[in-house]
C-alpha cells in the first residue's frame, strides 16, 4: 500500500521540479521531503529518480507514478468533500468551472436556478478555458466543469465526460463583401460572391480564401485552420484575440471574416455582422467530473440544473441571418 504522504511529496516534486520547491509547496522541511521520496522509492522497489549533474529528475517510472499519484490524491481529497456534502443538500459547497462564453450565457441561469431550488448550497463559479478546467478538476480545485471540445479532441481518460449538446459555429462576415468597402479598391475588381443562403457547407469557405481571417484562442484557431484546410486553403490569420467583441468590431468595418461559436455570439452580437451557419462545424459541450456515477447529492443536483440550462439556452442561443 502506497503511503499518501510520500505520494504527495512525489507529486509536489513533479509539479515544482525540485526538492526545495516541493518543500516550500508542502510547508515541509527539505530533509522531510527527501526522506519521503527515499522511502517511497524503497517501498515501490522502483527507480523513481536519477541524477543529471547536480539536479534530481524523475525517471519514466517516477513520472508515471507522479501522474497517477495526482489523480489518487485528487480522489482522496474529493472523497472527504463528498462525505461532507452527502450529509444534506441543505448545506454544501459546489465549485463549478465554465468556459468564458458559457460564463456570459449559461452561468446567469444556472446560478438563478440553484438559488431557487437549493438555497442551502453555496455555488462558486469560476471562469476557465477547457484545458485549464481539466487541470483544476484533477487538482481538486473544482468539483464540476462545463467545457467544450472540437472534433478529434477528447478529455483526459481520468475524467468522466458527459455530452451536454452541440454549439454550432457560424461564418461571421461584414454586411457587404469586405473588398467592396472603402479602402479595398485593389480587391474590388474581383467578382462578387454568390449569396451564401441560410447555411453553407464547409467547402464554401473557400470563397473566402483571399480574405483576412480573425481567430480566437489557440485551440479555436487550430480548429479554424483545420476547417479551412478541409475546404482547400490555408487561412491568412490577420488578427488573433480571445475577445469576441473586438473580433466582431473589426469584421463589422470590413477588416476580415471569422468563424465563431453560437454561445459567443449570444453573449455579444455586433449589429453590423452577418451570421451564416456552417454545416458540420460544431463544438461539443461537455460536463466534466471525477469518479463514477452516481455523483454525490450536491454535485448531482448541480449537474441536473446544468443539463436543464444547456437544453434551454443552446438551441436558441443565436439566430442566423
N, C-alpha and C positions, 0 to 999 in steps of 0.2 A: 504494500500500500504506500503510495507516494505521500510524503509529508507536505501539507498545503503551504506551510510557512516557507519551506525550502523551494517549493514550486513558485511561490510568489517572488522569492528572491531571483529565481531564474528569469521569470517574465520581466521583472524590473530591469535586470541586466540586459536582456534582449532589446528592451524598449529604449534604454538610455545609452547603452554602448560601453559602459564601464562600471567597475565595482563601486567607485566613489560616487558616481552619479546615481547608481541604484540605491546606495546607502542614503543619499540625500532624499531620494524619492520616497523611500520607505520610512524615513526618520530612524534608521538604524545606524550603528557604527560600522565602519568599513570592515573591521575584523569579524563582526557578526555576519555580515553578508558573505564574506569569504568563507566562513565556517559553514553556512547553509549551502553554498554552492558545492563545496568539497563533499559534504555529507550526501547531497543529492546525487552527485556523480558516483559515490561509493554504493549507495543503496540501489542505483539503477544498473550498476555493473557496465556502464557505457561511458565512452569518452565523449564528454559534452563540450570540452573546451580545448583549445590549443593556443600556443604562444606564437605570435607574429611580432618579432622584435621584443619590445617591452610590453606589448599590448596582449591582452587576453581576448580571444574571439571565439565565437560559437562554431562547433563543428556542424556538419549537416544533421547529425543526430540531435545535437543541442538545439538547433534551430527548430526542428520538428517538434521536440518536446516543449519548447517555449510557445510555439503556436498553439498546440493542444492545451498547454497549461493556461494560456489566456482564456480559452473557451471554458475550461474547467472552473477557473476562478470566477468567471462571469456567472456561470450557472450556480455555483455555490452561493455567491452573493445574492443572486436572484432568488434562490430558494428561501433565504431568510426574508427577503422582501415579500415573497408570495405568502409565506406563513402569516406575516403581519397583515397583508391586505385581504387574506381569505377570511379573517375573523368576521368581517362585516362589510357590506357595501356602504355602510353609513360613515365609515372612516377609511381613509386611504389616500395615497398619492400616486398618480399616474403621470409618467413623463413621456411625452409624445413629440417626436421629431417630424417635421414636414418640410418638403422642398419649397423654395421661395414662392413660386406662383400658386402653390397649394395653400401657403400661409394666407395669401390675399383672397382666395376663393373658397377654400374648404374650411379653414380654421374658424371663421366667424360663426358659421352654422354649427360646427362641432362643439365649440365652447358653449354656445347658447343651449343646445340640446342637453349637454352634460349637466349644466347648471339647473336646468328644468327637471331632469329625470333623476339625477344623482347628486343632489346638493351637498351631500357629505363627502364626496370625492373631490380632492384637490387635483385639478388638471393643469399640468405645467407643459406649455407648448414652446418649442424652440425651433428655429429655422436651421436646416442643414441640407446641403446637396446630398444626393443618394450615396456616393462613396463615403462621405463623412458620416452620414446616418448609420450606415452599416458598422463603421468603426465604433460609434457611440453605443450601439446596441451590444456589440461584442464586449465592450469595456464596462457594460452595465451602467452606463450613464443615461440611457433612456430605456423605457420598457417596450415601446412600440415605435415604429417609424413608417410613415407614408412616403414611398419613393416611386421612382419610375425607371423603367429600362427601355432601351431601344432594341430593335430586332438583333438577335445574335448575342445579346447580353443576358447574363443570369446573375442573381445574387449569390453570395457565398454559400457553400454547402452546409455551413454551420448554422445557417439561418433558415427559419420557416417563413416562406413567402407565399402569401395568398393573393391571387389576382383579383383586383377590385374592378377593373374595367379598362377601357382604352381611351386615350386622349388623342384625338385626331390632329394632324398637322396641316397647316394652311400655307399656301403660297401667298406672300404679302407683297403687293405691288402698289405703285402710285396710282392715283385716279386716272392718269393718262400715261401713255408709254413714256418712260424716262427720256428716251432720246428725242422726243418731240418737245421737251421743255426747253426754256431759255437756257443758254449756256451749253447745249449739247448739239450745236449745229453740225459738227463733223459726223455725228451718228444719225442725224435727222434724215440723211439721204437713204437710209435703209428702209425697205418697205415695212409697212405696219404689220404687226402680228394679227393673226386671226383672233376673233373673240374667244375667250377662254371657256365660256359656258359655265354651268353650275358646278362642275368639278373637272379636274384634269387627271390624266394618267401620268405616272412618273416620267414617261418618255417625253411628255410635252415640256418638261423643264428645260429641255434642250433649246427651246425657243428663247431662253434667257441666258444662253451660254456666253453672249457678249456683254452682259450686264455685270455691274459690280454687285457683290453679294454681301450681306450683313450676317454675321454669325454670333451665336451666343457662347455659352460655357464650352470648355474643351470637349466634353462628351457630346454636346449638342452640335458643335462644329464638326466633330468626327462623323456624326450621322448625316449632317447636311452634305458633306463632301462625298460620303459613300453613296448617298442617294443620287446626287448629281452625276457621279461616275456611272451609276447604273443607267442613267439617261444618256450617257455617251460623252460627257465632257467633265473637265475639272473646273470648278467654280473659282473665279477670281475674288477672294475674300478681301474686301477693301476695309472693312470695319468689323471689329470683334468686341462685344461687350455683353455682360450679363444683364444689362439694363434694357428691358424690352421697350420702355418708354422712349429711350434715346434712339433705338433702332427704328421704331416706327416714325419718329420725328424726322429722321434722315430720309426714310423712304417716302414720306409724305411730300417732301420737296424735290423728289426725283433723283436722289443720290444712291439708288440701288434697289435691290429686292431681297427678300429673305424667306425663310421657312420657319414658322413659329407655331407652338402648340396652342390648342384651344384654351386651356386654362390660363396661359399667359395673356392671351388676347381678351379673355373675360375679365382679368384683373385690370387691364387698361387697353382700350382700343382707340387709336387716333381716328378722328372723324374723316381724315383725308387719305386713308389707305383702303385698298380693295383686297378682300379675302376670298381665296378660292381653295376649297378642299382638294387635297392631293390623294388620289385613290391608293390605298395600301400603305400610306405613310402615317404611322401611329406610334405612340409610345404607350407602354403598358403600365398602368398604375398598380402598385403592389402595397400590401400591408405586411410589414416585417415584424417578426417576434422571435424569441428564443424558446426552445423547449417544444415538446409535443403537445398537441391539443389534448384535453381542454385547457384553456388558459385559466389562470386564477380569476375569480369573480370580477374584480375591479377591471382587469385587462379585457375580459370578455365583454363587459358592459361597454367599455370604451370602443372596442372593436365593432360592436353592433351599431353604435352611433356612427362610426366612420363609414361603415358599409352603406348605411342609410343615406348619409350626406353625399357620398360619391354617386350613388344611384340617382339622387335628386339633382345634383348640380352639374355633373359632367355632360349628360345628354343635351342640356340646353345652355351650355357654357357660352357659346358664341354662335351667331348666325352668319352664314356666308352671304356674300353679295350676289 
